[in-house]
Structure formats: C-alpha cells, structure tokens
Amino acid sequence: MSFSKVKRCRRLKCSNNAQNEQGGTRIQRAPDAALAEWVAQMIRRTKVVATLGPASSDAKTLARMIDAGLDVVRINFSHGTPDEHRARVELVRKLARKAGRAVGVLVDLQGPKIRIGKFKDGKITLVAGAKLILDAECKLGDQDVVGLDYKNLPKDVRPGDTLLLDDGRLVLGVINVRGPRITTVVEQGGLLSNNKGINRKGGGLTAPALTEKDKQDIKLAAELKADFLGVSFPRSGEDVRWARDLLTKAGGHGLIVSKIERAEAIPALEEILDASDAIMVARGDLAVEVGDAVVPALQKRMIRMAREKQKLTITATQMMESMISSPIPTRAEVSDVANAVLDGTDAVMLSAETAAGQYPAETIAAMVRVCIEAEKEEIVYPERLGGLKESDVEQAIARATAFTAKGLAIKAIAALTQSGRTALMMSRMFTAVPIYAMSSVIDTRRRVTLFRGVHPVRFKGARNPEKALLMAEDELLKRGVVQHGDLIVLTIGEPFGRAGGTNTMKIVKVGEHRKN
C-alpha cells in the first residue's frame, strides 16, 4: 500500500492526528492492517537511492517514486545542464514537502571522461583478430581507427596491457604505442559505438579525480545545497580532501561520498574512508578493473570497514537492471539486493532502472519489499569501533544507548539532534531498534535519509527536556511504532538545545510522565 493510500485510509478510521513533515497537513490513523503495513514500510532500515533521468523527471512519476519508498535521489552530473539539475532538485524538494517526507539529494560528479571518440557512422563492429588504432589526434573514427577523449591514454599504457571497452564487453590487447597512437588487436569483439568508456585491466590510468567541469559542478552542488557529493574515481585520501575543500570554499555542507571504482582505490581504501563520510561500492567500473569475480568479497570487506570507521555505504550498479524493461526483477537480482542488506549496507542504489527504465516506481517498490524481508533475518555485526575517544561524550551516549536497547525490550529510540552525529554513531553499532532523528534542522533531516535504521522526523523543538519528552512520545504514538507502556530511549543534550551536545540518555515508559 502506498503512503498516499494509507493517508486516505487514516482519515476515515480514527480520531488521532499525526503531523507531517511541514507541520501543516494533519492525517489520521489507518485501520490496524493498513497501519501495520505502513509502519513496516516506515521502519525499513536499508535506504533506497534512485537516479533521476528522462524517465523520472516529471512530477507524477517522482511523486509515485516518493510514495513507493524513495529516500535519496541521485543527480548524475554526467548528463544534463545546470538548469535541468536545478529544476529537478527544486521539484524533488517540493514533492517531498507535499508528501510530508525528507528526501536527500546526492549530486554525482562526472569525473574524468576516459572514453573513445566518435565514429563517422556512429558505430563499428570489431572482429576478433583485427587491429584497431586508438589515436588521441583522430577527430572522427572508422573501422580501423578511433579518437580518444582521454588524451593521456598513450602515456598510461604499454605493450602487453589489456584495455576493456564498454564495461568490459570488448577486449583489446596493446601491441605497441607510438606517440599519440596505440595499436591494439581485438581479443573479444562486438559492436562498438560512440563515446564508450575505457578501462585498463588492473588500473593505472593517471587521470585526475576532478576535472575542470567537476570543479564548476561542485560550485553548483553548493548552490543546490546538495546533501551528498559523489566523487568519481578517487585514488587516495588526498583526492577526497581536495573535493571537500572545494565544496567548503563554495559554501556547501554536503557529506562526501567516495565512489570506489578504480583498482588503485583498493589498497588506499582505509585512507579514502578516513577522508570520506561515505563510500559507494560502484561495482561496474570496479569489476572491469579488478575482475568481476573479485567484487563480491570486496563488497563485504568495504561495507565492514566502513561500519567499523562509522562511515556510510551505498551498494550500486545493476541491482535490478532487468526492471529497465520488466515489471518484476529476476530472482538473481532479488538475491543480490538481499545480500547487500545482509552485508549491512546503508543503502542500495538504482541507476538506469529509474533514470531510463519503464517502471521507476515499481522498481523502488520491489527493492523496498526485498529490503524489508531481508531485514527480518537477525544478523550479529561485530562491533569493532575502536576504543572510546577521550572526552567524546556523544560516542559514549551512543554506545550506552546501543547496549541498553539490546538488553531491554526497547521499542524505539528518539534522538533529539541538531547535527545527526549521535544518530549516525548509534546506527553503526546495531540495526535492530528503529532510531528516530528528531530535528528542527532540515539539512540534518535530509542527511539522515542515508543512515541505515535512522528515520528523519520534523521536530519543532521545545522549551525544556520534559516538554521535549512528551512531544517525542506523541510523535512515536502517532506513527504507530509504540503504545502506552512501551519502553523507549531518549537521547538529548543538557543544557537543553545546544548543538553537538548530546550528553544524556533516558529510559522512558510511554505515558508514565503524563501520570505524574
């Protein structure tokens, strides 16, 4: 059942009101069955990221996607104009407000264009054993030669290297390199069309992580107040710090998501994680460079390392690719999404499925169903978060809350927060109890849309902790996640209302304070 249908049902059946994200429209409780279904959807822990494109840029489709369970939209800066990006972000935020939801915005930088050029006829067919010359000075290609958008490729390759085109579908062996020309032999042929990507097997391309276009796009990301900035092809922590510095100077405050796509990023993974707020397991280009059989184990390792370092993870690429043209996923795709959930990923991401596919909303709904079912499996995650940092009171409160929630029958955690940091730390430690990040700061509510197990709640604030407690109880009761007599945990900062000052944890029985 969609959120909009449940809202209609709630209006008919009960007198208890619940306030939406804007604090304006008031909706009433659903009957028990509908409410139970809606609550299951709302407390889903794994988040869904969906790429916008031609198939998902109109208001009607976007509204359906939000109803289906969309948490974060991805704006791919490889395509479209700045004005188109502005219009999409404005529409997303308008529809999210209308739906009473917080929806995050991830801006994804294009990164270096490591691609071939164009052909006279738009495409050629490569035959195994034939020769093909890659020429950095060629303007328009034919059956024998093609240009390069990445002009430094001849400097990066040597005889004996293997080049992979079009996500590894085509394979070229390098015979020799002379000046701007690379002579290759076709080892695996097929159709090759304009501007397909190139990877060197094993990595080693020297293209910088940020191009001049990326630098301008970072300024646009700051203007759009993007919640997350995706950095393509970083090879080191320095690449990530470079992007963060440019974003900060432009006035942006989004979290940095490093896309792990290059072979060189694997040995540098720890320093990249330290410099980032999140990583994306970008399985497409990564599989081409390191080999597809290596990626599943790498995925598990990256997610585990990120959790240990209190970082976020997004698992991406071909998760439900068949749904570009089919209304249902394959069984293999269902297993792929479920395994990412069981690995502990914060989010699963859709690319062409929602950007260009025929069933964007249906694909999100299918992914949501899989996430909910996979989350029913109890998983014990090792809590190797390092020692408690001296004077880090928020971390101590987060750990105490996690321990308490495991030991008692806690129904929900209400984290009154300005920055979302305490909610993030709690989400790294366990996933069993839903965490409600209650904040008056819209940027914080949008940011936590990517935190596994954390749900953003618009919280107007209160004059004192006692009033805040009652308001938090009311919110959880209205959402149907607790009942009178249930135990909840409240985290708050005292003196009340200071930013970055969570220093108090309270165990509360719902309704008890109203009797006193």
C-alpha positions, 0 to 999 in steps of 0.5 A: 500500500502506498503512503498516499493510500494509507493517508486516505485510509487514516482519515476515515478510521480514527480520531488521532492526528499525526503531523507531517513533515511541514507541520501543516497537513494533519492525517489520521490513523489507518485501520490496524492492517493498513497501519501495520503495513505502513509502519513496516514500510516506515521502519525499513532500515536499508535506504533506497537511492534512485537516479533521476533521468528522462524517465523520472523527471516529471512530477507524477512519476517522482511523486509515485517514486516518493510514495513507493519508498524513495529516500535519496535521489541521485543527480548524475552530473554526467548528463544534463545542464545546470538548469535541468539539475536545478529544476529537478532538485527544486521539484524533488524538494517540493514533492517531498514537502507535499508528501510530508517526507525528507528526501536527500539529494546526492549530486554525482560528479562526472569525473574524468571522461576516459572514453573513445571518440566518435565514429563517422557512422556512429558505430563499428563492429570489431572482429576478433583478430583485427587491429584497431588504432586508438589515436588521441589526434583522430577527430572522427573514427572508422573501422580501423581507427578511433579518437580518444577523449582521454588524451593521456591514454598513450602515456598510461599504457604499454605493450602487453596491457589489456584495455576493456571497452564498454564495461568490459564487453570488448577486449583489446590487447596493446601491441605497441604505442607510438606517440599519440597512437596505440595499436591494439588487436581485438581479443573479444569483439562486438559492436562498438559505438560512440563515446564508450568508456575505457578501462585498463585491466588492473588500473593505472590510468593517471587521470585526475579525480576532478576535472575542470567541469567537476570543479564548476559542478561542485560550485553548483552542488553548493548552490543546490545545497546538495546533501551528498557529493559523489566523487568519481574515481578517487585514488587516495585520501588526498583526492577526497580532501581536495573535493571537500575543500572545494565544496567548503570554499563554495559554501556547501555542507554536503557529506562526501561520498567516495565512489570506489571504482578504480583498482588503485582505490583498493589498497588506499581504501582505509585512507579514502574512508578516513577522508570520506563520510561515505563510500559507494561500492560502484561495482561496474567500473570496479569489476572491469578493473579488478575482475568481476569475480573479485567484487563480491568479497570486496563488497563485504570487506568495504561495507565492514570497514566502513561500519567499523570507521562509522562511515556510510555505504551505498551498494550500486550498479545493476541491482535490478537492471532487468526492471529497465524493461520488466515489471518484476526483477529476476530472482538473481537480482532479488538475491543480490539486493538481499545480500547487500542488506545482509552485508549491512549496507546503508543503502542500495542504489538504482541507476538506469532502472529509474533514470531510463527504465519503464517502471521507476516506481515499481522498481523502488517498490520491489527493492523496498519489499526485498529490503524489508524481508531481508531485514527480518533475518537477525544478523550479529555485526561485530562491533569493532569501533575502536576504543572510546575517544577521550572526552567524546561524550556523544560516542559514549551516549551512543554506545550506552544507548546501543547496549541498553536497547539490546538488553531491554525490550526497547521499542524505539529510540528518539534522538533529539539532534541538531547535527545527526552525529549521535544518530549516525554513531548509534546506527553503526553499532546495531540495526535492530531498534528503529532510531528516530532523528528528531530535528528542527534542522532540515539539512540534518533531516535530509542527511539522515535519509542515508543512515541505515535504521535512522528515520528523519522526523520534523521536530519543532523543538521545545522549551525544556527536556520534559516538554521535549519528552512528551512531544517525542512520545506523541510523535512515536504514538502517532506513527504507530511504532509504540503504545502506552507502556512501551519502553523507549530511549531518549537521547538529548543534550543538557543544557537543553538545545545546544548543538553537538551536545548530546550528553544524556540518555533516558529510559522512558515508559510511554505515558508514565510522565503524563501520570505524574 
